[in-house]
Amino acid sequence: MAFAITQTCCNDASCVSVCPVNCIHPAPGEPDFGSTDMLYIDPQACIDCGACADACPVDAIFPVESLTEQLKPYADINASYYADRGVQGADPSPNFHAWDEPVFDRVLPADFAPLDVAVVGTGPAGMYAVEDLLLHTNSRVTLIDRLPVAGGLVRHGVAPDHQATKKIGETFARFHKHPRLRLRLGVDVGSDVTADELASRHDAVIYAVGASSARRLGIAGEELPGSLAATDVVAWYNDHPDMSADAVDLSAERVVVVGNGNVALDVARILTMDPETLADTTISPAALASLRSSKVREVVVLGRRGPEDAAYTRPELLALAQQHDVDLVVDDHDPRVGEVIDAAPDGSKAALLRGVRREVVDWSAPPPHGQRRIVLRFHSAPREFAGDQQVRGLRVTGSAGGHGNAGDASNAGDVEVAAGLVIRAVGYRGTPVAGLPFEERTGTIPHTAGRVEGRRGDYVVGWIKRGPSGGIGANRACAKETVGTLLDDATSGRLPRRKRSGVVRRVAQRLRT
């Protein structure tokens, strides 16, 4: 019986490297790697050895026969990946890995002195870089984070009901006790220590500071009370030290979430689910208390595009549709929505909505009584916030009537969705690091293969390097490229010489305290 990969897949490909028959795809180096919702096991080639399940850092792989009711659809999701490509069953014999010449791309010369490398940021991007440096070189690493706790977005960005995904933090945390690593928490690069001072103390510095700010909608009323960024809501329910216990007011019956990516679905799910199911998770105690007394009865997930182009992944939509105590509804305001869902190919995101109830919602009326519900409204763009002193709703584009662009004001008029809270989930954006160059347009630090432009010895990895794209596993390949560039610079003599001066001793003292 084959194994299957399920919802919490992190895409870091740990399973691929241990599979003896090469039955997990897309693998690193293949065209689809990094662009699919998850990795997939070929049920025809799988030999049921279980090596992938042992290696998975987020417990996402199970034997097909042991899948729970909620996870059973993933047997078909795994198989359909291969059926769509016409390869399933083509060759019943195991597809063993091809043996190539060994490549030792992380080995420094035997007489090469250990490097002192600082890594700024304890999230997945920084920790994959740390792992590469500690396991494949003789480097000494100083790991720095401005927060008093380590973990980055694994700790403060993953929804609390996704405990399996958070388990990858345990894999990263084992490196915190490595004999060649020093962990320095509560150190803010820019105020406690400058980028130049950090560079003077180390042979190289890798910045893995992520993309912590929220993109803006750029519409009128965005600054009103009752308008929040999803980054703040996520930080609030994940007990981020920067967020106050009363940061999110749940006294409104209807909440609008602008955006239809995974973060939007996370927020909608957390705000509508039974709080008691979160009691044994890592959720903030203050957030849990607020959810228990919440008056929210309906969350509207607003998407500019249609269901075929939604940014969320199939696993996240499937999890939303499988909630038994929350109604899922598709707003049938635009005939294109139903047409796309009905004609969608099996296995696609839009096809998962076929069994979901459709109705034309009266947005001027309060939410219906009964079970809490989530309403997906497609082909609808935000126009402006309604309200003078407090958000009372969001004006959005109405139905396109089957013609034209839903973002065109001439399309049957705008609609005001009455709501007391609007959450903007339209993406993350990087913020500048004092002393380093910054590209305002992309919200990233300009670089070449991870090497910061105009700064010898400084490097970037993760979202501050490539923008806010890709999940946890995408950072492994990203870190490998950056560490490779750093080692190339080290062996070719392109790293700057460290200064031996009083400032170095002062910086070292600050990093020790």
Buried (B, 14 or more C-beta within 10 A) or exposed (E): EBBBBBBBBBBBBBBBBBBEBBBBBBBBEEEEBBEBBBBBBBBBBBEEBBBBBEBBBBBBBBBBEEBEEBBEBBBBBBBBBBBEEEBBEEEEEBBEEEEEEEEEEBEBEEEEEEBBBBBBBBBBBBBBBBBBBBEBBBBBBBBBBBBEBBBBBBBBBBBBBBBBBBBBBEBBBEBBEBEBBBBBBEBEBBEBBBBBBBBBBBBBBBBBBBBBEBBEBEBEBBEBEBBBBBBBBBBBBBBBEEBEEEBBBBEBBBBBBBBBBBBBBBBBBBBBBBBEEBEEBBBBEBBBEBBEEBEBBBBBBBBBBBBBBBBBBBBBBBBBBBBEEBBBBBBBBBBBBBEBBEEBEEBBBBBBBEEBEBEEBEBEEEBBEEEBBBBBBBBBBBBBBBBEEBBBBBBBBBBBEEEEEBBEEEBBEBBBBBBBBBBBBBBBBBEBBEBBBBBEEEBBBBBEEBBBEEBEBBBBBBBBBBBBEBBBBBBBBBBBBBBBBBBEBBEEEEBBEBEEEEBBEBBEEBBEE
